[in-house]
Amino acid sequence: MRLTVFTKQWPKLSPDALGEFVSSMGFAGIEYPLREGFQVELGKEAEQMPGFVAALAKHGVCVSSIASELNENAFAACNIAGAGIIRIMLYGDVDIDYMQCEDNWVKQLEAVYPLCEKYGVKIGIQNHFGHDRFCVFTSMELRHILDRLDPRYAGAVWDAGHCALAYEVPEQGLDIVWDRLILVNLKNGYVKRYDDYKTDAPRYRYYMTKGEEGAISWEKIVNHLKKRGYDGDLCLTAEYTRHEFLLNYLKDDVDLLRRLGV
């Protein structure tokens, strides 16, 4: 299993500095956020992505996946970078029936199958927990929509942190999406009540933290992946509520995975 990292936390580093930093932290690849304000300008992917990839390669780092919108520029950027996955999340509308949201998602995804075919890229759908809108929250919801999509063009990005927030058993969640699994995101989190406990309407928020401190067991995840022979990437999303501890937490997470034999 190869360790990669989502680089949304470092938009201002030059490509060369980003490659040096990522390599020094123990990562062999990155997931690149193809968004406004990052190293490759939107609309200039064809001109800038080759140089970006070359700068990373000097440090032994590749682009393994890209997080972006489902437009042709993003698919082309994946192809140029040698990234076979474009990661997305599916958001619905609380004013629309959930199954209607799913119907809409299927239509949107089927419409870009030709781009998947043209550029050799697979859509990676990530589960995402939230309180204020319809999303694909759980492993079973993710499985349900994937069963309606062509496996040549769509797969599962199983996110441990969001499974933690949904209080899933990791082995069960992984088994549910196993034959469609193309990427594992590693983060961790928990839900905490934050009002004064005197209100009739309790309020909760979720916290993202390092691997050893959240509600899901990274040890169980890694052991199950080994047991089932997973040989894809483990992407650390570097998402922590206490942002001031970003580098310390990220180092701790890499150290934890090394202790677990990754």
Steps between C-alpha positions, in 0.01 A plus 500: 500500500637837397462808720375817333381833638234750397683830448215748553679636808798630299372710209784753511798265483679489168482165319861426589452594866181294515678196362787538745262544794275207408798270451657606829177406682514147359248518216549354154210682335240769537136566433496837332215750548429637154341819629543873490806624688724193470820429309337420164269779386152405387478523125877458464525132584645401162780755532578470871424143608801339323743731682322444829523123461867522401583711807340241729670213320843644585417411859354157423140621532217433254147633459282200581157664502339839446211659690295716267177562314383268223593715202719418202790715619517295820491169313771624265709614798475152652619350175796738475596438863470122470230498768237234438244631751300820523349517850160656558226515763130495424283767659124509479223731610300455821193630316516206257433136584828313553428241235428779254841645589650162422322490165642844422851394598485193280398710201781751565760226532383303198529820296878508554569135417632612159761715680600203715549297184680776311753581773533165678374635832266347755263703719564436869192569711574576865260459789460825694318553830312824562200637685352763274461339158450168328825323424620146451578448870557132565669206334166343415373822338821512301450138397140565400586771252805314367276205417324732254825613336732332252800354689725594209442867577411536870640361824502553875724737693443370851563773757582377850436833671150534365429138588614589853246784515229260382612244765570225251696182566802534269525136394131498411520828310798383297334168420187677376692688229790257457459401137460867402776640723758714319636725779502518880501840669642500851392754755320469832237688691229501765180685583474715812218693663590868533204673671467553878285186547209719613328542167210300363675491162842338549766616259786290369797552274760268362872520558767360274806377682802277459477128443549384858234729648187459290199269510624248243796264534775546244654176627183310406490675162861418413472141622184444296655653189799270540277199559305568182807582292441868431786641292373851425583834655436620852442874475542708814271798460690715755168629635510601866267731692798623703678636197783640709618141555485407131862398453532328838180302445596407145839372618330305778264345246784391273685356800186310604465344156866400498449328835202319346726371225402723209 
